[in-house]
Amino acid sequence: MKLYYSPGACSLSTHIVLHEAANVPYELAKVDLRKHKVESGQDYYEINPKGAVPALVFDDGVVLTESVAVLQYLGDHYAPSLLPANGTLERARLQEVLNYLASEYHNSWTPMFHLATGADPTDAQRPVLAKLSYLNSLFADSRSYLLGNSFSVADTYLFAVTRWPEHFGISLDAFPDLKAFMARVEARPAVKAALKAEGLVELFAQD
């Protein structure tokens, strides 16, 4: 397998799952999302016509895209401890939260990435802050992870996207339960390994 990724993008979630899985051979291919070029110089649109990461390419050339699909496929085949069994209510809950993360939370960041230089970010931040508040509320019952006390592929997605506030001057101090979640996830060896491989610094290291 080959994972096409961009450092710090949502593809980080897929990268983490590959590290969580045991003895799964894969390659990494770094993508410049501004130029849509692979590090090798190849036009990334030739790999994924949608131009987004992640893209997972299998040895036979088949390509799988979209985080929600890729995460569940990898979990089912290589890291079954990271997701509930198919056909269960718990699996439906996983899909429920993954769909929210993809369609609502992830998408709420789009205006932030397209702000003109010097523009007032207030309006663009408003939906992001609302989503952060909701996500923070999920941990009010003292759960460790999104689905309870078991780490899942959904947590890797939430972790990847919730690293973005740092780049836009948005503090997580107003969302203490979510911030604590980020520190818990970042402390996992697989997460540390993925961050290191992508050249990313740890943002939530606990003293």
N, CA, C and O of each residue as an XYZ file, in Angstrom:
828
protein
N       0.842     -1.194      0.000
C       0.000      0.000      0.000
C       0.878      1.245      0.000
O       2.017      1.242      0.468
N       0.299      2.305     -0.544
C       0.982      3.593     -0.503
C      -0.019      4.643     -0.054
O      -1.109      4.751     -0.616
N       0.354      5.421      0.967
C      -0.491      6.490      1.469
C       0.008      7.820      0.926
O       1.152      8.211      1.159
N      -0.856      8.504      0.207
C      -0.567      9.852     -0.249
C      -1.101     10.806      0.817
O      -2.286     10.784      1.147
N      -0.211     11.643      1.350
C      -0.546     12.474      2.503
C       0.074     13.852      2.347
O       0.958     14.064      1.517
N      -0.401     14.772      3.151
C       0.223     16.084      3.275
C       0.410     16.332      4.767
O      -0.536     16.152      5.534
N       1.599     16.738      5.201
C       1.868     16.877      6.632
C       0.832     17.747      7.353
O       0.582     18.890      6.972
N       0.243     17.175      8.397
C      -0.708     17.917      9.214
C      -2.110     18.001      8.658
O      -3.005     18.521      9.325
N      -2.327     17.500      7.448
C      -3.678     17.498      6.876
C      -4.494     16.383      7.520
O      -3.988     15.674      8.390
N      -5.744     16.218      7.109
C      -6.584     15.181      7.704
C      -6.033     13.787      7.430
O      -6.402     12.832      8.113
N      -5.158     13.660      6.442
C      -4.520     12.369      6.163
C      -3.677     11.889      7.341
O      -3.312     10.715      7.400
N      -3.362     12.784      8.279
C      -2.639     12.371      9.480
C      -3.407     11.275     10.208
O      -2.798     10.388     10.805
N      -4.731     11.325     10.166
C      -5.531     10.306     10.850
C      -5.269      8.924     10.260
O      -5.124      7.952     11.001
N      -5.208      8.830      8.943
C      -4.906      7.553      8.295
C      -3.505      7.087      8.658
O      -3.285      5.905      8.920
N      -2.568      8.012      8.674
C      -1.182      7.694      9.007
C      -1.098      7.120     10.424
O      -0.353      6.172     10.671
N      -1.862      7.695     11.345
C      -1.870      7.192     12.721
C      -2.397      5.767     12.772
O      -1.830      4.920     13.463
N      -3.476      5.495     12.046
C      -4.045      4.139     12.048
C      -3.040      3.133     11.493
O      -2.959      2.009     11.987
N      -2.286      3.515     10.489
C      -1.268      2.612      9.954
C      -0.200      2.310     11.006
O       0.329      1.200     11.055
N       0.111      3.286     11.837
C       1.063      3.037     12.925
C       0.435      2.208     14.043
O       1.118      1.417     14.694
N      -0.861      2.389     14.263
C      -1.550      1.601     15.280
C      -1.652      0.135     14.863
O      -1.633     -0.757     15.711
N      -1.758     -0.111     13.570
C      -1.850     -1.479     13.063
C      -0.500     -2.175     13.224
O       0.549     -1.530     13.226
N      -0.544     -3.474     13.357
C       0.696     -4.232     13.579
C       1.240     -4.798     12.271
O       0.540     -5.483     11.526
N       2.506     -4.492     12.018
C       3.239     -5.109     10.905
C       2.543     -4.966      9.556
O       2.416     -5.936      8.807
N       2.096     -3.759      9.255
C       1.467     -3.489      7.962
C       2.474     -2.755      7.081
O       2.848     -1.623      7.388
N       2.915     -3.376      6.001
C       3.875     -2.700      5.116
C       3.177     -1.623      4.277
O       2.136     -1.880      3.673
N       3.747     -0.441      4.244
C       3.182      0.630      3.425
C       4.284      1.634      3.103
O       5.319      1.685      3.767
N       4.035      2.422      2.077
C       4.921      3.514      1.690
C       4.192      4.831      1.893
O       2.962      4.883      1.911
N       4.969      5.889      2.044
C       4.407      7.229      2.128
C       4.785      8.030      0.892
O       5.911      7.938      0.402
N       3.840      8.814      0.393
C       4.102      9.714     -0.721
C       3.574     11.095     -0.329
O       2.370     11.289     -0.163
N       4.476     12.028     -0.189
C       4.126     13.375      0.278
C       3.560     14.216     -0.859
O       4.098     14.232     -1.967
N       2.468     14.914     -0.568
C       1.776     15.715     -1.578
C       1.798     17.190     -1.187
O       1.519     17.533     -0.039
N       2.124     18.049     -2.124
C       2.003     19.491     -1.955
C       0.599     19.857     -2.432
O       0.332     19.859     -3.634
N      -0.296     20.166     -1.498
C      -1.689     20.405     -1.861
C      -1.909     21.747     -2.545
O      -2.944     21.947     -3.180
N      -0.974     22.657     -2.431
C      -1.099     23.925     -3.143
C      -0.794     23.756     -4.629
O      -1.468     24.322     -5.489
N       0.230     22.967     -4.903
C       0.625     22.735     -6.295
C       0.026     21.465     -6.869
O       0.080     21.234     -8.077
N      -0.552     20.632     -5.991
C      -1.088     19.333     -6.378
C      -0.038     18.495     -7.088
O      -0.269     17.899     -8.141
N       1.126     18.482     -6.454
C       2.241     17.690     -6.952
C       2.713     16.723     -5.871
O       2.797     17.077     -4.695
N       3.017     15.503     -6.288
C       3.635     14.547     -5.386
C       5.110     14.901     -5.288
O       5.659     15.517     -6.201
N       5.753     14.523     -4.201
C       7.165     14.840     -3.996
C       8.023     14.354     -5.161
O       9.062     14.942     -5.460
N       7.591     13.293     -5.809
C       8.321     12.756     -6.958
C       8.204     13.636     -8.192
O       8.942     13.455     -9.160
N       7.276     14.592     -8.160
C       7.036     15.455     -9.311
C       5.775     15.088    -10.079
O       5.361     15.828    -10.971
N       5.164     13.972     -9.751
C       3.955     13.532    -10.442
C       2.783     14.450    -10.127
O       2.662     14.958     -9.012
N       1.931     14.657    -11.105
C       0.703     15.417    -10.915
C      -0.226     14.597    -10.017
O      -0.608     13.480    -10.365
N      -0.586     15.158     -8.864
C      -1.389     14.396     -7.912
C      -2.785     14.090     -8.453
O      -3.401     13.099     -8.062
N      -3.281     14.939     -9.353
C      -4.600     14.673     -9.930
C      -4.622     13.354    -10.703
O      -5.690     12.784    -10.927
N      -3.476     12.882    -11.100
C      -3.416     11.583    -11.765
C      -3.696     10.444    -10.776
O      -4.137      9.364    -11.168
N      -3.435     10.699     -9.509
C      -3.692      9.705     -8.461
C      -5.117      9.837     -7.954
O      -5.872      8.866     -7.911
N      -5.469     11.053     -7.572
C      -6.805     11.334     -7.041
C      -7.361     12.559     -7.755
O      -6.957     13.681     -7.448
N      -8.276     12.371     -8.700
C      -8.833     13.494     -9.458
C      -9.510     14.543     -8.586
O      -9.709     15.678     -9.020
N      -9.866     14.168     -7.349
C     -10.474     15.138     -6.435
C      -9.424     16.061     -5.822
O      -9.760     17.122     -5.296
N      -8.167     15.665     -5.888
C      -7.074     16.523     -5.440
C      -6.860     16.588     -3.945
O      -6.021     17.359     -3.479
N      -7.604     15.793     -3.175
C      -7.503     15.845     -1.721
C      -6.763     14.623     -1.186
O      -6.631     13.610     -1.872
N      -6.289     14.737      0.039
C      -5.703     13.608      0.746
C      -6.673     13.215      1.861
O      -7.456     14.045      2.322
N      -6.624     11.951      2.296
C      -5.692     10.897      1.879
C      -6.151     10.193      0.617
O      -7.322     10.233      0.241
N      -5.184      9.544     -0.026
C      -5.465      8.560     -1.065
C      -4.634      7.340     -0.716
O      -3.425      7.436     -0.505
N      -5.284      6.207     -0.660
C      -4.608      4.950     -0.354
C      -4.596      4.107     -1.614
O      -5.646      3.750     -2.147
N      -3.397      3.791     -2.085
C      -3.250      3.032     -3.324
C      -2.770      1.626     -2.984
O      -1.738      1.450     -2.336
N      -3.523      0.641     -3.424
C      -3.183     -0.749     -3.145
C      -2.195     -1.277     -4.172
O      -1.968     -0.656     -5.211
N      -1.619     -2.411     -3.875
C      -0.571     -2.971     -4.731
C      -1.053     -3.267     -6.145
O      -0.256     -3.296     -7.082
N      -2.357     -3.488     -6.300
C      -2.892     -3.765     -7.640
C      -3.315     -2.491     -8.371
O      -3.867     -2.550     -9.469
N      -3.044     -1.316     -7.736
C      -3.347     -0.036     -8.372
C      -4.687      0.562     -8.013
O      -4.968      1.702     -8.381
N      -5.524     -0.179     -7.301
C      -6.823      0.341     -6.877
C      -6.616      1.486     -5.881
O      -5.760      1.406     -5.001
N      -7.408      2.548     -6.029
C      -7.273      3.733     -5.180
C      -8.522      3.904     -4.321
O      -9.644      3.826     -4.821
N      -8.320      4.136     -3.029
C      -9.414      4.425     -2.111
C      -9.185      5.810     -1.521
O      -8.087      6.120     -1.058
N     -10.222      6.642     -1.540
C     -10.113      8.012     -1.028
C     -11.208      8.271      0.006
O     -12.068      7.425      0.250
N     -11.155      9.458      0.605
C     -12.070      9.941      1.633
C     -11.745      9.297      2.981
O     -11.773      8.076      3.130
N     -11.441     10.138      3.941
C     -10.991      9.677      5.259
C     -11.932      8.667      5.901
O     -11.482      7.653      6.434
N     -13.237      8.934      5.854
C     -14.197      8.055      6.513
C     -14.114      6.640      5.946
O     -14.185      5.666      6.695
N     -13.967      6.526      4.635
C     -13.875      5.215      3.998
C     -12.529      4.558      4.273
O     -12.464      3.371      4.592
N     -11.461      5.331      4.151
C     -10.116      4.779      4.340
C      -9.914      4.306      5.772
O      -9.363      3.229      6.000
N     -10.354      5.098      6.728
C     -10.177      4.735      8.137
C     -10.890      3.432      8.467
O     -10.335      2.565      9.143
N     -12.117      3.299      7.990
C     -12.871      2.082      8.299
C     -12.288      0.866      7.584
O     -12.259     -0.228      8.147
N     -11.833      1.048      6.369
C     -11.222     -0.073      5.655
C      -9.972     -0.562      6.390
O      -9.806     -1.761      6.618
N      -9.110      0.363      6.753
C      -7.879     -0.028      7.449
C      -8.189     -0.662      8.802
O      -7.543     -1.630      9.205
N      -9.176     -0.116      9.495
C      -9.539     -0.693     10.777
C     -10.062     -2.109     10.626
O      -9.662     -3.004     11.372
N     -10.946     -2.317      9.675
C     -11.524     -3.650      9.465
C     -10.464     -4.680      9.121
O     -10.534     -5.823      9.573
N      -9.482     -4.283      8.322
C      -8.519     -5.252      7.805
C      -7.221     -5.354      8.601
O      -6.576     -6.403      8.603
N      -6.833     -4.270      9.278
C      -5.512     -4.273      9.906
C      -5.489     -3.856     11.377
O      -4.521     -4.135     12.085
N      -6.541     -3.195     11.836
C      -6.556     -2.725     13.232
C      -7.956     -2.864     13.798
O      -8.584     -1.860     14.134
N      -8.464     -4.094     13.913
C      -9.856     -4.305     14.341
C     -10.172     -3.778     15.730
O     -11.339     -3.555     16.052
N      -9.164     -3.577     16.553
C      -9.429     -3.049     17.898
C      -9.851     -1.585     17.859
O     -10.313     -1.040     18.861
N      -9.691     -0.955     16.708
C      -9.980      0.476     16.602
C     -11.389      0.790     16.119
O     -11.712      1.954     15.880
N     -12.236     -0.233     15.970
C     -13.614      0.030     15.580
C     -14.515     -1.133     15.956
O     -14.073     -2.281     16.001
N     -15.793     -0.830     16.227
C     -16.739     -1.883     16.587
C     -17.044     -2.786     15.395
O     -16.752     -2.445     14.248
N     -17.632     -3.931     15.685
C     -17.962     -4.887     14.631
C     -19.061     -4.349     13.726
O     -19.937     -3.605     14.166
N     -19.002     -4.737     12.451
C     -20.044     -4.364     11.498
C     -21.399     -4.896     11.949
O     -21.494     -5.983     12.519
N     -22.440     -4.118     11.686
C     -23.787     -4.551     11.989
C     -24.254     -4.258     13.399
O     -25.410     -4.522     13.731
N     -23.389     -3.721     14.231
C     -23.763     -3.408     15.608
C     -24.174     -1.944     15.730
O     -23.825     -1.114     14.891
N     -24.922     -1.646     16.788
C     -25.281     -0.256     17.053
C     -24.034      0.578     17.302
O     -23.971      1.748     16.925
N     -23.045     -0.033     17.939
C     -21.792      0.680     18.202
C     -21.113      1.089     16.900
O     -20.524      2.167     16.815
N     -21.196      0.223     15.881
C     -20.599      0.579     14.582
C     -21.370      1.742     13.956
O     -20.780      2.632     13.343
N     -22.691      1.724     14.117
C     -23.492      2.839     13.614
C     -23.112      4.132     14.329
O     -23.089      5.200     13.717
N     -22.815      4.037     15.627
C     -22.384      5.219     16.376
C     -21.043      5.733     15.845
O     -20.824      6.941     15.751
N     -20.157      4.811     15.503
C     -18.885      5.212     14.903
C     -19.126      5.965     13.600
O     -18.543      7.024     13.372
N     -19.988      5.415     12.746
C     -20.275      6.075     11.477
C     -20.954      7.420     11.692
O     -20.734      8.369     10.939
N     -21.786      7.488     12.732
C     -22.448      8.746     13.072
C     -21.420      9.833     13.375
O     -21.500     10.941     12.845
N     -20.456      9.505     14.230
C     -19.475     10.525     14.611
C     -18.504     10.808     13.470
O     -18.091     11.953     13.289
N     -18.127      9.781     12.692
C     -17.251     10.018     11.545
C     -17.920     10.940     10.525
O     -17.279     11.835      9.975
N     -19.197     10.719     10.281
C     -19.912     11.589      9.332
C     -19.988     13.017      9.838
O     -19.872     13.960      9.055
N     -20.184     13.187     11.144
C     -20.197     14.540     11.703
C     -18.832     15.203     11.540
O     -18.740     16.361     11.132
N     -17.790     14.472     11.857
C     -16.452     15.037     11.745
C     -16.144     15.462     10.322
O     -15.538     16.509     10.098
N     -16.567     14.638      9.346
C     -16.261     14.931      7.950
C     -17.137     16.049      7.385
O     -16.634     16.992      6.774
N     -18.445     15.937      7.595
C     -19.372     16.863      6.930
C     -19.557     18.183      7.669
O     -19.809     19.214      7.046
N     -19.432     18.156      8.993
C     -19.672     19.360      9.776
C     -18.377     19.986     10.301
O     -18.066     21.138      9.998
N     -17.633     19.220     11.085
C     -16.448     19.785     11.739
C     -15.346     20.118     10.743
O     -14.877     21.255     10.692
N     -14.934     19.145      9.959
C     -13.874     19.357      8.975
C     -14.258     20.502      8.028
O     -13.457     21.404      7.783
N     -15.470     20.461      7.504
C     -15.891     21.476      6.537
C     -15.998     22.872      7.140
O     -15.883     23.866      6.423
N     -16.218     22.957      8.451
C     -16.333     24.283      9.073
C     -15.025     25.055      8.999
O     -15.010     26.277      9.150
N     -13.919     24.339      8.765
C     -12.615     24.998      8.670
C     -12.340     25.610      7.292
O     -11.418     26.413      7.152
N     -13.113     25.249      6.294
C     -12.827     25.697      4.925
C     -12.692     27.217      4.814
O     -11.724     27.680      4.209
N     -13.612     28.021      5.368
C     -13.449     29.475      5.256
C     -12.156     29.982      5.879
O     -11.590     30.968      5.408
N     -11.679     29.319      6.934
C     -10.448     29.754      7.576
C      -9.249     29.611      6.649
O      -8.331     30.432      6.671
N      -9.266     28.572      5.842
C      -8.145     28.336      4.924
C      -8.181     29.273      3.712
O      -7.207     29.363      2.964
N      -9.299     29.962      3.525
C      -9.432     30.830      2.347
C      -9.597     32.302      2.705
O     -10.009     33.106      1.868
N      -9.275     32.654      3.945
C      -9.350     34.058      4.345
C      -8.318     34.887      3.592
O      -7.172     34.467      3.430
N      -8.721     36.040      3.143
C      -7.777     36.953      2.513
C      -6.826     37.495      3.572
O      -7.195     37.638      4.738
N      -5.618     37.791      3.162
C      -4.621     38.328      4.081
C      -5.136     39.606      4.732
O      -5.565     40.536      4.049
N      -5.090     39.637      6.059
C      -5.539     40.813      6.791
C      -7.031     40.880      7.037
O      -7.508     41.824      7.668
N      -7.785     39.894      6.551
C      -9.238     39.916      6.724
C      -9.622     39.618      8.172
O      -8.904     38.912      8.880
N     -10.745     40.154      8.598
C     -11.262     39.888      9.946
C     -11.759     38.440      9.993
O     -12.645     38.069      9.223
N     -11.195     37.610     10.896
C     -11.563     36.199     10.921
C     -12.814     35.894     11.746
O     -13.210     34.733     11.850
N     -13.442     36.911     12.331
C     -14.525     36.676     13.289
C     -15.637     35.805     12.719
O     -16.027     34.814     13.336
N     -16.145     36.167     11.554
C     -17.256     35.410     10.973
C     -16.828     33.998     10.593
O     -17.587     33.045     10.769
N     -15.624     33.868     10.078
C     -15.142     32.550      9.682
C     -14.913     31.653     10.893
O     -15.071     30.435     10.807
N     -14.545     32.248     12.011
C     -14.279     31.475     13.221
C     -15.552     30.998     13.914
O     -15.536     30.004     14.640
N     -16.652     31.710     13.687
C     -17.868     31.426     14.458
C     -18.324     29.964     14.335
O     -18.569     29.338     15.367
N     -18.450     29.390     13.142
C     -18.870     27.985     13.067
C     -17.831     27.022     13.637
O     -18.185     25.978     14.185
N     -16.564     27.368     13.509
C     -15.506     26.531     14.084
C     -15.639     26.483     15.601
O     -15.576     25.411     16.203
N     -15.822     27.638     16.209
C     -15.940     27.700     17.668
C     -17.180     26.955     18.156
O     -17.156     26.330     19.216
N     -18.252     27.022     17.388
C     -19.467     26.291     17.756
C     -19.229     24.787     17.732
O     -19.694     24.065     18.613
N     -18.504     24.320     16.722
C     -18.202     22.884     16.634
C     -17.251     22.463     17.754
O     -17.409     21.385     18.327
N     -16.279     23.293     18.064
C     -15.360     22.978     19.155
C     -16.108     22.878     20.478
O     -15.816     22.008     21.299
N     -17.075     23.771     20.684
C     -17.867     23.742     21.904
C     -18.675     22.451     21.995
O     -18.748     21.833     23.058
N     -19.279     22.047     20.887
C     -20.049     20.799     20.879
C     -19.148     19.604     21.167
O     -19.490     18.749     21.984
N     -18.010     19.544     20.505
C     -17.096     18.415     20.697
C     -16.581     18.371     22.134
O     -16.438     17.300     22.724
N     -16.309     19.540     22.681
C     -15.878     19.593     24.077
C     -16.945     19.011     24.997
O     -16.625     18.330     25.971
N     -18.218     19.280     24.686
C     -19.323     18.813     25.535
C     -19.445     17.295     25.547
O     -19.981     16.729     26.499
N     -18.958     16.630     24.510
C     -19.046     15.174     24.449
C     -18.238     14.503     25.555
O     -18.522     13.371     25.946
N     -17.236     15.209     26.049
C     -16.364     14.633     27.076
C     -16.788     15.018     28.491
O     -16.075     14.746     29.456
N     -17.950     15.652     28.606
C     -18.425     16.095     29.922
C     -18.740     14.922     30.848
O     -18.772     15.082     32.068
N     -18.974     13.734     30.263
C     -19.271     12.562     31.087
C     -18.006     11.813     31.486
O     -18.064     10.682     31.969
N     -16.860     12.462     31.277
C     -15.544     11.918     31.672
C     -15.084     10.753     30.797
O     -14.177     10.016     31.181
N     -15.692     10.583     29.639
C     -15.193      9.561     28.725
C     -13.788      9.951     28.264
O     -13.436     11.131     28.249
N     -13.003      8.965     27.893
C     -11.653      9.234     27.427
C     -11.608      9.529     25.938
O     -10.785     10.315     25.469
N     -12.517      8.876     25.195
C     -12.507      8.993     23.732
C     -13.926      9.194     23.219
O     -14.881      9.159     23.994
N     -14.061      9.403     21.934
C     -15.365      9.749     21.373
C     -16.433      8.692     21.618
O     -17.593      9.022     21.866
N     -16.042      7.416     21.550
C     -17.021      6.347     21.715
C     -17.059      5.789     23.134
O     -17.744      4.798     23.388
N     -16.355      6.395     24.035
C     -16.319      5.910     25.415
C     -14.892      5.841     25.906
O     -14.175      6.841     25.884
N     -14.474      4.669     26.351
C     -13.119      4.524     26.867
C     -12.223      3.690     25.966
O     -11.129      3.293     26.366
N     -12.686      3.423     24.748
C     -11.877      2.688     23.774
C     -11.476      3.608     22.634
O     -12.326      4.250     22.015
N     -10.192      3.670     22.361
C      -9.656      4.475     21.272
C     -10.135      3.905     19.935
O     -10.092      2.691     19.731
N     -10.589      4.762     19.031
C     -11.111      4.310     17.740
C     -10.560      5.153     16.602
O      -9.880      6.155     16.825
N     -10.865      4.731     15.375
C     -10.427      5.496     14.210
C     -11.013      6.899     14.221
O     -10.410      7.821     13.671
N     -12.186      7.078     14.841
C     -12.783      8.412     14.911
C     -11.904      9.369     15.698
O     -11.828     10.557     15.384
N     -11.245      8.848     16.718
C     -10.370      9.700     17.530
C      -9.175     10.198     16.731
O      -8.692     11.307     16.960
N      -8.696      9.386     15.798
C      -7.571      9.843     14.976
C      -7.991     11.000     14.072
O      -7.207     11.914     13.815
N      -9.227     10.953     13.595
C      -9.741     12.020     12.729
C      -9.926     13.305     13.536
O      -9.515     14.385     13.111
N     -10.552     13.170     14.711
C     -10.734     14.346     15.557
C      -9.384     14.942     15.932
O      -9.223     16.162     15.921
N      -8.429     14.109     16.258
C      -7.103     14.602     16.627
C      -6.457     15.368     15.476
O      -5.910     16.451     15.683
N      -6.516     14.816     14.275
C      -5.860     15.449     13.126
C      -6.422     16.845     12.861
O      -5.662     17.790     12.649
N      -7.730     16.975     12.874
C      -8.345     18.265     12.558
C      -8.194     19.255     13.718
O      -8.081     20.460     13.492
N      -8.190     18.757     14.947
C      -8.118     19.657     16.100
C      -6.693     20.126     16.384
O      -6.464     20.831     17.366
N      -5.750     19.754     15.556
C      -4.431     20.390     15.581
C      -4.460     21.726     14.828
O      -3.563     22.552     14.998
N      -5.470     21.936     14.012
C      -5.512     23.128     13.172
C      -5.727     24.442     13.921
O      -5.182     25.456     13.484
N      -6.488     24.493     15.022
C      -6.669     25.784     15.707
C      -5.359     26.502     15.999
O      -5.292     27.729     15.935
N      -4.324     25.744     16.318
C      -3.012     26.321     16.631
C      -2.516     27.227     15.512
O      -1.857     28.235     15.768
N      -2.836     26.865     14.265
C      -2.336     27.619     13.115
C      -3.140     28.895     12.850
O      -2.723     29.750     12.069
N      -4.288     29.010     13.503
C      -5.144     30.174     13.273
C      -5.319     31.014     14.536
O      -6.211     31.859     14.608
N      -4.464     30.777     15.526
C      -4.519     31.579     16.740
C      -5.739     31.318     17.605
O      -6.134     32.171     18.400
N      -6.343     30.131     17.451
C      -7.497     29.767     18.268
C      -7.018     28.877     19.410
O      -6.470     27.800     19.176
N      -7.221     29.321     20.619
C      -6.783     28.564     21.783
C      -7.834     27.527     22.182
O      -9.036     27.775     22.087
N      -7.366     26.375     22.624
C      -8.276     25.353     23.147
C      -8.500     25.504     24.658
O      -9.154     24.661     25.272
N      -7.965     26.564     25.253
C      -8.126     26.754     26.685
C      -9.599     26.875     27.087
O      -9.973     26.532     28.209
N     -10.424     27.362     26.168
C     -11.858     27.485     26.453
C     -12.585     26.148     26.328
O     -13.774     26.045     26.631
N     -11.856     25.128     25.880
C     -12.441     23.801     25.670
C     -11.569     22.773     26.396
O     -10.932     21.939     25.752
N     -11.537     22.824     27.721
C     -10.563     22.036     28.491
C     -10.690     20.528     28.322
O      -9.682     19.822     28.322
N     -11.912     20.024     28.179
C     -12.063     18.579     28.031
C     -11.539     18.114     26.677
O     -10.944     17.042     26.569
N     -11.760     18.914     25.660
C     -11.237     18.584     24.337
C      -9.714     18.694     24.329
O      -9.031     17.874     23.715
N      -9.188     19.701     25.006
C      -7.738     19.863     25.092
C      -7.103     18.674     25.812
O      -6.038     18.200     25.418
N      -7.760     18.197     26.865
C      -7.250     17.021     27.582
C      -7.284     15.784     26.689
O      -6.380     14.949     26.739
N      -8.336     15.670     25.870
C      -8.413     14.576     24.898
C      -7.216     14.624     23.951
O      -6.593     13.600     23.673
N      -6.904     15.814     23.462
C      -5.789     15.960     22.526
C      -4.481     15.502     23.156
O      -3.666     14.854     22.500
N      -4.280     15.835     24.419
C      -3.061     15.424     25.116
C      -3.017     13.906     25.279
O      -1.960     13.291     25.136
N      -4.176     13.302     25.580
C      -4.232     11.839     25.728
C      -3.858     11.140     24.430
O      -3.074     10.191     24.419
N      -4.428     11.623     23.346
C      -4.160     10.988     22.052
C      -2.713     11.206     21.638
O      -2.059     10.284     21.150
N      -2.217     12.409     21.827
C      -0.851     12.713     21.420
C       0.176     11.869     22.175
O       1.282     11.641     21.685
N      -0.194     11.412     23.361
C       0.729     10.607     24.166
C       0.862      9.173     23.666
O       1.758      8.454     24.108
N      -0.005      8.742     22.756
C       0.057      7.379     22.253
C       1.305      7.201     21.376
O       1.610      8.074     20.564
N       2.020      6.098     21.526
C       3.233      5.874     20.732
C       2.993      5.947     19.226
O       3.822      6.494     18.498
N       1.883      5.411     18.755
C       1.601      5.445     17.317
C       1.411      6.867     16.816
O       1.810      7.200     15.701
N       0.802      7.698     17.643
C       0.582      9.099     17.269
C       1.911      9.841     17.234
O       2.186     10.599     16.303
N       2.725      9.618     18.246
C       4.050     10.235     18.262
C       4.855      9.834     17.026
O       5.552     10.662     16.440
N       4.756      8.572     16.636
C       5.504      8.084     15.478
C       5.018      8.743     14.194
O       5.824      9.117     13.343
N       3.701      8.887     14.052
C       3.157      9.517     12.852
C       3.543     10.991     12.776
O       3.899     11.490     11.709
N       3.470     11.685     13.911
C       3.870     13.095     13.937
C       5.338     13.250     13.544
O       5.690     14.129     12.758
N       6.178     12.400     14.091
C       7.604     12.465     13.776
C       7.851     12.203     12.297
O       8.655     12.891     11.668
N       7.165     11.213     11.742
C       7.352     10.867     10.333
C       6.926     12.005      9.411
O       7.466     12.145      8.314
N       5.962     12.821      9.844
C       5.485     13.935      9.024
C       6.213     15.238      9.340
O       5.929     16.276      8.742
N       7.157     15.178     10.288
C       7.913     16.375     10.642
C       7.108     17.380     11.433
O       7.355     18.583     11.346
N       6.131     16.892     12.216
C       5.260     17.764     12.994
C       5.669     17.763     14.464
O       6.130     16.752     14.992
N       5.496     18.896     15.106
C       5.840     19.000     16.528
C       4.645     18.591     17.369
O       3.500     18.683     16.926
N       4.918     18.137     18.591
C       3.847     17.848     19.532
C       3.343     19.163     20.120
O       4.130     20.006     20.550
N       2.039     19.322     20.132
C       1.430     20.575     20.593
C       0.834     20.471     21.981
O       0.586     21.488     22.628
N       0.601     19.256     22.445
C      -0.138     19.085     23.695
C       0.622     18.254     24.706
O       0.020     17.647     25.592
N       1.932     18.221     24.583
C       2.747     17.421     25.492
C       2.483     17.839     26.923
O       2.494     19.027     27.248
N       2.245     16.853     27.778
C       1.977     17.122     29.175
C       3.284     17.096     29.967
O       4.194     16.319     29.677
N       3.349     17.970     30.976
C       4.534     18.011     31.834
C       4.577     16.771     32.731
O       5.501     16.619     33.530
